[in-house]
Amino acid sequence: MTTATKDKFFKPGRVDARDKAATTDHAARAIIAAESTARDKKTEKLKAARMLREAEAAPEVAAKPAKRVTKKAAPKAD
C-alpha cells in the first residue's frame, strides 16, 4: 500500500515565470546547439567526399583557347 501524499491529490503550485522562461531558454539553446553540431558534421563529411573525388579525378589539361578567325576586309574598288 502506498502512502497518500499531497502531490497525489493536489495540483502542483504555480511555476515562476522566470523558471519557466529559463527552462524554455535552456531547451531552445540545446536544440540549436544540436542542430549546429549536426550541420558541422555534415559539412565536414561532404567536404571530405568532395576532396576525395577531386583527388581521384584525373587532372585535365587546360585546352588552349581557340583562335578567332577574322575576315579580312575586301579591297575597295575605285
C-alpha angles and dihedrals in degrees: 000000000000124000119249114243132181090248090067095051105033134052114251117260123269116287115238113249091233092053091049092048091048091051092049092046092050092049093048093049091049091052093047092049092050092050091048092051091049091049092050092049091050091048092051091048092051092045091052091049091050093049091049092049092049092048092051094047114094111249107253118226110238108246116229112247113259115256115248115243111221125195116234116233114255114245114260117247113227 
